[in-house]
C-alpha cells in the first residue's frame, strides 16, 4: 500500500476502503495532551482503540487528561506500554522527549507516529531501525478535529511512511487516521519533508504571517489617512471571514461570480499590485529558508534562548490599535451571535 511516486498525482486513501484492523488489539500511547493530543486520544478511545496518555505529572495536559477520564502516566512509561507511540508534544520539545527516555522504552515491534513532519524531516529524530515510523497529520487544529468527530464527521489528512519501515506500516497509518477521524475527506500520501515544508510555508506566507501583516498594513493605511478604526476593522478584518468562507465553499472561480462587479474588478486589477514581484520574491526566500533547514535551526535556537517569545509578542499586540478595535467590535458582534 505505497503511494504513487512523482509529480502531482498521489495516492488517496478513502475512508470506506480502509480497515482499522491493524489497530485492533493494540494499545496506542498518545504522548502529549495538548491541542492535537487531546483530540487524537479522545477520538481513538471513542473508536474503540485502547489508549494510554503520557504527560508530565504536574502539567496542565495531565490535569486535562484526568478530567477527560484518562489516567496519564510518565511519557517513557506510556511508550513502554504501547504498540503504537504517537509523539504529539510540540515540535521544539520532540527531540528532547525522544532522547530523554522514550527512545529507550520503545517496545519490540512498536511503531512510532507523528502528526507533523518537523522532527523527522530535519533530522532531529531518526526513525528507529526495525520499527514502523509514520506520519498521520489531520488538516485542521485539534479542537476542530474533535468537534468534527463528535458531530459524526471528520477532516482530511496527510499520510507518510519513513523509508525502511516494515511491511504493513502504510496500513497502520491509514487505520490510525481513520480511527482518529481524519480520513473523511481522504488521506493523501505524502512524505515527512513535503508535509513539513508546505505546512511551514503556508503558515509563514499566508495563514499566520502574510495574511496578518496584510491585514495590519491595510488597517493602518486607512487609519493613518484619518478613517475611523471601526470602519477600517470591518473592511480589513471582519470581512476576511466572509471572503474566506466563499473561497472555501466555492473556490477562486466561484468567488468571482459571487462578489460584486466593483469588488471583482478592483481585486483583479489592484490585487497584483499589492502581491507583486517583490512579494513573490519574498515568498521564494521564505521557501528557501524552510527547505534548507535555516528556519528550523533559527526556531529551535530561539526556543532554547527564550521560548520563541510568543507571550511577549502577544502582550505587545494586545496594545495595538488593531487589537483594541477588534475587542470592542467583537463584543458587539458576540452579543448579536455573529462571532
PyMOL commands that set and color helices and strands:
alter all, ss='L'
color gray80, all
select helices_A, chain A and resi 15-17+21-23+35-46+60-67+75-80+91-105+118-121+142-150+169-180+192-207+210-224+229-258+261-274+277-292+294-318+321-335
alter helices_A, ss='H'
color red, helices_A
select strands_A, chain A and resi 12-13+27-31+50-54+84-87+111-114+133-138+157-161+187-189
alter strands_A, ss='S'
color yellow, strands_A
deselect
rebuild
show_as cartoon
